Every structure is written in structure tokens, then in C-alpha cells.
Amino acid sequence: MSEAKNIKFNIYNPIITYEHRAAYDMIVSHLQEIFPICNQGKCKALEVSDDPQKQKQINDLMEKVEFFSNSLITITKVFFDQLYRAKQTSSQSISQSTAMIKIDMIERNLLERTCDVRWWALEKAFWQCITLSNNSKSNGKAKSSTNSNNKALKEAVELACTRLEDIRNSYTLYRDLVIADTNGVIIANSNSDRRSEVIGMNVADEEWFKKALETKDGTEYFVQDVSDSKLEDMDALIYSTALRSNGDEQGDVIGAMGVLFDFQGESQIILNDYLPKDQNDQTLEGWFSFFTNKEGKVICSSDETFISSGEITDLPRNHRNLTKAGEAIVSTGSVCGNRSLIVSHKSKGFDEYKGLEWTSHLVLPESAMFERSDTNENFGISPQELMNSKLIPEKNQQTYREIQRNKGDIQLISINGIILATDLGKAGTSFIPIFDQITTTGNSTTGKMEELLSEMSSDMLEQNLKALENFSKQAVDLIDRNLFERAADVRWWSTDHAFWEALQEGSEENFEQAAKRLGIINASYTMYRDLVIADSNGRIVANSKSENRDKLKRMNVSEQSWFRQGMQISRSVQFGVQDVCDSELENEETSLIYCGGVLEEGQREGKVLGVLGIFFDWENLVFPILEGCLPRIKGEVVEGGAAFYVNDEHKVIATTDSENFKIGQVVKLPSENLNLDAGESASGIFTANEKKYIIGSSKTQGYREYQGLGWTAHVVRPID
Amino acid sequence: MLYSTFYLGDTQMAVPIPCILEIGRSFKFHPVRGAPEVIDGIINLRGKVVTIVNLGLAFEEIKIEPSDESRILIFKNNSELNEVADSDTVMETAPDNIGIHVDRISDVIRVESEELQAVPSNMVHPFYKHVVRRGDSFIIILEPSKILNLHETPDHLS
């Protein structure tokens, strides 16, 4: 075996488990025992027969046994080397994808934040408030300020605060939102608990404010990486942009808007996900997950006691200095006193969004890579079948075949020896125990190795199932988070003055204005196919896309689920959603429609005037999410791997493999994978399309206020 | 007496060890034109020409294809069998060296003569000589001469 030269296996390595060390000792010592037995056989050959041909035959057999014993000793070392390498490679690959999932998850979230701040800055209540404030100051300097001006300003500030609160209520990811005039004085904020401290504060020296004033137009924004801000006691991640006169994207800068993302809260959710927990839901010792910024400082950690925010960690230098977007590094070293596997994955941004050059780190005890789980479920697959499946790398299968061949050879030698001994008559009977011993040793050593091979294959199965479970969890998390944003969008947009004004006034001019507003929204957010306003009779009165206008104007949607749900809404924090289905509103497309009630006077609670429906660009947005969750080997999607979502009736609603897992199809899956509770994951084996697949499944648990629609994500790969 | 056991499909069978000359892993079969279908071919065993019978076809079952596990049991011819020292049992194979191709081999077992039982009447077959019970399973002891002497085997072989 040429591979024998590259063996790194060393029985004294502390990562070798006690059981494996014992098995190795047993195999090698048993094989070593064969050599004196063979010598004994060679001596006996001289004693029992004068026939040189018979003596030679026995000698040849003994030498063959010695040869195969030697060969088995070498294979044992190769095998152990492969066993540990296979576990290591598989563990590293899972850890690397976990680190990547985490940074990807936060980046996708931050991308949404960049859209939010630019859009909110166009809100009428904000630019009107700042305009009044600026006017009042210039009037104040002229000493001609009037009570009515002051009253108007007070009302404008109140309205601005209310609207900022509305945003915060719709998008619960923010700790605060503020607007400041050009001097850096905070005029209004969203968080009423901190209002008395924040309003009047001067932030002119803060970077987020200065950079917001420098933005060229409404398409630009600035993000201040996690750092100190006088607005809060804890480090803040602030997105900002300029407020412009008359809410015009090209207008003069009249102030700034800053939104303080709940970075720590959001990161804690992401960092603590995918970490193994004990019975008390505590993360296991030695497991850490944290983000560092581009300077290598920790910005959030799953364990602030050992790895604290604001500090440079004691990670190896190459983990701290990743430079290329999407770069990843895996190594072993000491972290917090433990021998650990360290995985670092630098953000690759998302689409055109470059991100903040953060890095996600995952640290786990080195020994965890080689631990066996307590649940050794075999899922009805035989070790033999598993060993020959695609889950087991070819070189491990070769070792398996070599062990089988050696086992066969030793068996053959023993039986031929017994035949020879029998031919020698009574004299030959003394050979029989020797060959029996050879058979026993051969069987016990190869049997032990088969046991270990079967352990390796079941570990590989388990790790692969775990990886698929992680991918399915990622798939369901990503869609939940994405749809949470849609739920937040529809709630906030429903309160827009252009919509309630249009439905209240009912004039063509107002509808035109509403349509224009819908058009601006759709141009800012790329994930919608269309946005429509329907009046209380179900008649569509405005939509964002002019090319659809004639068709939609003739349509009555009063019988459609999204409209009926919308008409039941009486509070601005509520929303409705119509599960993925074919809709006559859109040609040849499956639609996912979110709805919000447009309430009288844009109040937080009141009479519903009509419904805002937003049509999520389902196919185009869901496909990349599923594709990103496909099982991969060295970056390449595993042949035949597929990911799909099913609704609560188990029907496929989105798929990467429309041939084998078709839209609308109910795929026959193991019941453990079908009947999951919210937030639960499971894995298993099933047969479909005459292929055996392994599968990981996760059911939605929703995200924040978004409860989910009972969907489950399934990720599969064929193994035969 | 010692018996070498082997499998044909799921059925465990055995032949007496003294009848066997050698067991081999893989031999190159030389096809014989005009030979009955049960013959896999002939092989060269250190200068001896040995005919190989496919045991699967001999039992009118599925042909055994060469594989990692399949083996050839080569039988002594009658004169070699007679030369075997201390042979206190009368045994017969065939005038020539003939081998049988089996699915896989198993253990060598010792069977005392009192353990040999007659073949039940509902499973009589020309190749079966005895049945031996081992735990919950049975091992069929074959009569080598019946398999190996092709002219005495069932009609379809001739």
C-alpha cells in the first residue's frame, strides 16, 4: 500500500479514543502472535514428513500466513489513519459550513438594514419635522419665533416620534431610531424609554452623523461598525443616511437619520445556534462561536466570560488576519486552554453588498471531532450497504476491500493447510490446532477491523445526516428571516400616508399618488413582483407596476385569502399572508402574498379602509436560498443532491430538483421527517425514484413576530 | 471427520476434507467448446488439467459468476484419494481431477459419524448424502462422486 508511507496515525496521540487504542493493541498483538505459530508450523513440517514436497508446501503456507499477517498490520495502521482522517475531514467540513452559515445569516440581515434606512429617510413626517426645526432655529436667531411655530414644531416632533415608534414596532430589530438636524442635535427618537436622555443630545462628533451628511443622494447610506456611541450604553451598530428637503432623493441635506440595529441581540441568536447543548440547554464546554471585526476585535461572542467583546482573541495569527472575502481557514490550536479545532470564515458579503469585513469563528474541542454519539441508529441500512455507499470515500472502500481480501486469503490458507495436514494422516493432526489458531486470529482481527469499519461508516452516516440537518435548518432559518422582513415591510408600508389618504379621498389623483408611492417602494426593494392597494370592496385601485395596471384594474380580489385576511386587520402591528399558491393576479407564477390593513388616518388601531398586498418574488428569491443549502463536497454540489420546501400539507412549494421532487408533489418521506414540531430537526434514510437518499429536515419555528407557515425544509442526497 | 463447508446461495453445504486437493480463489477458466453448460471450463493446476463444474448450474439454479468471494474446490481424483494416508473411510470422487465453483466458502467443521443423518424424504436429491444439524441450521453433506461423475448426473447435464 503506497498510502502506508503517508500514515500520520500514532497510537500515542491523545485524540485516539481509549476504545480505539484497545482495539489497535488487540489487533496488532494478535497478529504478532501468528509469527511464532508459523515458526512452530515450519519446524513441525520437518518432524512429520520426510517428503520434501510436503515440507515445502507447509513452509509455503506458513510464509504466506506471515506475509498476510504483516500486510494486515500495515493495513491496520492505514485503516486507523483513514478512520481518524475521515472523521476529521467530515467534522471540519461541517464546522466550516457552520461558521459560514453564521456569517451569511448576519450579512443577509445587514443587507436588509441598508434598504431600510434609505427608504425610511424619505418619510414625510421626518423631513417635515426637521424642516420645521431648522426654520424655528433660523427664526429663533432672528428673534421672531412665535408660539404657533413652536406648537407646530412640537406636533411635528411628536408625529416624527410616533412614526419612528411605528417603524420600531414593525421592525423589532432596532433598539432605537433617531433623526438629527444638521447641527447634530437629536430632534426625535423611537425609544420612549430613552427619549428624555436622547432628545437634545448632540451627535455632531459621531462618525455616523458626519458621514450621513456627506452622502451624495438618497441612494447612499453609511454604516458605522460596532463601536461606542453616546446614544447608548452598549456598543452600537448604526446605519445612517441624510434627510433631504421634501423627501426628494436629490434634495438638499437637511439632517440625518440614524438607526441602531440590535446587533448584540441578533448575533446572540445566530451565535448560539448550531452549538451543542447539554440537558440544561447550556452550551457544551469548549464550544465557542463569535464574530470579529476587520481589526480582529471580538464584536459579539457566545461566551463573553472567556471570549469578550472588544478584545483581540488569542487565536492563531492566520485566523485573525483573513484578508480575502469568503476566505476560510481551519486549524487546530489552543483556545482558552483547550486543544481545539478552530474554524474562521470571513464574510463574502451578499450579492453586491460587501459587508463589514467581519469574520465568523467557531471553536470546538479537538476531541469532539472523534466522539461517537450515544444514539447509534442504523436507519435500516446494513453496514455492508453503507460501506459501499457514496458516503464512504473511495480510498476507505479500497481499505475495506483489502481487509476483506486478506481475510479471505487467510481463510483459504488455513483450510488448505488443514487439507494438507489431513493428507498426512495421523502425523498431520498436530498441524490442525496451528491452522485453527491461524483461522481464529485471522477471523478475530479482521472481524475487529470490520467492526471498526462499520463504526466508521456509521459515523460518516451520522455526520452526513447532521450536515443535512444543518443545511435544512439553514434553509428554513433563511426563509423565515426573509419572510419576517416581508412581514415587517407590509406592516410599515400599510401605514404610509399616501395609501390611507387615497382610500379616504378616493380620487383618481390620490390613487395616482398611491401608485407612484408603490412604484418608489418597489424600485427600492428588489424582492417584490408587484404591490397593490385594494379598496374595501376588493377592487384594485393602485399598483406599483404600470404595465400590470390595465389588467389589475379590471380585477376584483374580494374572494382572495390575502384580501380577506387584510380586511380583518384593525391594528398596524398585524399582518396576513396567503401561502404559496397559483394566483390569477400573476401569470403562470406561484405567488406568496403578504397583506396589511390600511387603517383610517394611518392610525395604529382603527377602521380598515382597504388592503395593501405585496407579491413576493417567490421563485427568484427562494431558489438561491435553497441552492445555497445544497450538500457540497469541496465546494461542489453533491451529484443528485436536492433541497426543497414543503408546506404544512407536505406539498413541495419550492425545489432545486423539479424532476425528482416536483412542485405540488407529496414526497413519501419517513414519518420522523414529516411530522416535526416547530423548530425541530430530524434526519433519516428513504427511497424515492428507485434511489436511496439520506435526508435532513427542519420545521419552521418562525422568527421574532413571524410565526412561520408550518413549512419544512428538506435537504437530500442519494447514497447509492 | 473434517468437512469443508461452503455456500450455494443461502444453503450451507459440505464435502469431506480428505476428498479435497486444494481450494483456490481465482483461476483462469479456459472455455471448452461443446462441453455441457454446467462446465465453466478447464484450468491448469500446476500441470494438471482440471474441469470446473459450476455448482449453481449443476443444481439447475443461477450460474455462479466469479467474484471476490467465489471459490473453486478442487477434488482429488480416485487414485490420489486412495493414496491419502490413514484413510479409514471408503470414499470416491472421480477418475479425473474435477473442481466445483461455489458462491463462498465457510468454516471447516468436525462431524462425528453419529451426527450424520439421512436426507429427509421430501428433499432427496442425487447430490445429497447426509444432513448435519448445527445449532438451528442444517448443513447438507454432498456426495462428491455424484457431482463429479458427469455421466451419472441428471439428464440435463449430459
Interface residues (C-beta under 8 A of the other chain):
Chain A: R401 Q404 R405 G408 D409 Q411 L412 S414 I415 N416 I418 I419 T422 D423 L424 G425 K426 A427 I432 T439
Chain B: L2 S4 I17 P18 I20 L21 E22 I23 G24 R25 D68 E69 R71 V84 A85 D86 S87 I105 D107 V108
